[in-house]
Each structure stands twice: as structure tokens, then as C-alpha cells.
Amino acid sequence: MAGSILGNRVQRKEDPKFLTTGGVYVDDMLNEPLLANALHATYVRSTVAHANIGSIDTADAL
């Protein structure tokens, strides 16, 4: 197959900047003014399989 990456080396374009400290990681951006008040979220998994949600208390979120 012409142009296939299977069985061939692939040169990644992003590697040089990260290997030479030129890349920006998400952790580096946390002190940026635009991200200072960014929303943070997390997943909470149910302890009951196939349960129905009766209500959600959003008082602390508002």
C-alpha cells in the first residue's frame, strides 16, 4: 500500500519541541490569567448498577 504507516517508521512532528523544552503542557498553563478561573470537573461513579437518579443537590455548585 502506498502511503501506509503499517510496518514503517512514523516521524512525529511534535517530539522535537517537547524534547527541547519548547512544548507547553496543560500543567504549565494553570497559572495563565485566562485559565486562572477555569472550571474543574470530576467523575463520580455510581455504587449502584442501573440505578435511577432521584435528585441532585446543586446548592453548593451555585
VOPAGU-2260 file (C-alpha; in pm, 1 decimal, decimal comma):
REM VOPAGU-2260
SITE   aa  ch    i         X         Y         Z
SITE  MET   A    0       0,0       0,0       0,0
SITE  ALA   A    1     141,4     334,1     -95,6
SITE  GLY   A    2     142,2     585,0     189,5
SITE  SER   A    3      62,7     324,5     456,5
SITE  ILE   A    4     216,6     369,6     800,3
SITE  LEU   A    5     188,0      -1,2     878,4
SITE  GLY   A    6     532,5    -152,3     913,5
SITE  ASN   A    7     704,3     184,3     862,0
SITE  ARG   A    8     860,0     434,3    1097,4
SITE  VAL   A    9     647,6     742,0    1152,9
SITE  GLN   A   10     822,5    1069,6    1221,5
SITE  ARG   A   11     623,5    1254,6    1484,1
SITE  LYS   A   12     622,3    1629,2    1428,9
SITE  GLU   A   13     554,3    1725,5    1791,2
SITE  ASP   A   14     850,3    1542,6    1950,1
SITE  PRO   A   15    1131,5    1796,3    1891,2
SITE  LYS   A   16     958,9    2083,0    2074,0
SITE  PHE   A   17     880,6    1868,0    2378,7
SITE  LEU   A   18    1228,3    1715,9    2388,2
SITE  THR   A   19    1393,2    2059,4    2375,0
SITE  THR   A   20    1168,1    2218,2    2644,2
SITE  GLY   A   21     975,3    2415,6    2385,4
SITE  GLY   A   22     642,9    2241,3    2438,3
SITE  VAL   A   23     362,1    2359,3    2663,6
SITE  TYR   A   24     193,2    2109,6    2891,4
SITE  VAL   A   25    -150,1    2157,7    3049,0
SITE  ASP   A   26       7,7    2185,5    3395,2
SITE  ASP   A   27     220,7    2476,3    3269,5
SITE  MET   A   28     -93,8    2664,0    3164,8
SITE  LEU   A   29    -260,8    2662,6    3509,0
SITE  ASN   A   30    -100,3    2993,7    3609,4
SITE  GLU   A   31    -209,6    3170,1    3290,8
SITE  PRO   A   32    -461,3    3453,5    3351,0
SITE  LEU   A   33    -708,8    3302,9    3103,9
SITE  LEU   A   34    -714,4    2975,3    3294,9
SITE  ALA   A   35    -698,3    3110,8    3649,9
SITE  ASN   A   36   -1075,4    3072,5    3693,9
SITE  ALA   A   37   -1115,0    2764,3    3477,2
SITE  LEU   A   38   -1382,4    2508,9    3552,6
SITE  HIS   A   39   -1264,9    2185,3    3710,2
SITE  ALA   A   40   -1471,1    1869,3    3686,1
SITE  THR   A   41   -1451,1    1512,9    3807,2
SITE  TYR   A   42   -1641,4    1192,5    3750,8
SITE  VAL   A   43   -1827,9    1025,9    4034,0
SITE  ARG   A   44   -1918,8     667,8    3960,8
SITE  SER   A   45   -2235,0     514,2    4095,1
SITE  THR   A   46   -2213,0     248,1    4361,2
SITE  VAL   A   47   -2542,4     101,8    4235,5
SITE  ALA   A   48   -2562,9     -52,2    3888,9
SITE  HIS   A   49   -2854,2      67,2    3670,9
SITE  ALA   A   50   -2986,4     299,4    3942,2
SITE  ASN   A   51   -3225,5     587,3    3876,4
SITE  ILE   A   52   -3121,7     934,7    3993,9
SITE  GLY   A   53   -3392,5    1068,1    4224,5
SITE  SER   A   54   -3248,7    1419,0    4267,5
SITE  ILE   A   55   -2927,3    1619,9    4251,0
SITE  ASP   A   56   -2844,3    1878,6    4516,6
SITE  THR   A   57   -2681,7    2171,5    4331,1
SITE  ALA   A   58   -2687,9    2419,2    4622,1
SITE  ASP   A   59   -2309,3    2409,7    4674,0
SITE  ALA   A   60   -2247,6    2441,7    4299,2
SITE  LEU   A   61   -2431,3    2771,1    4263,5
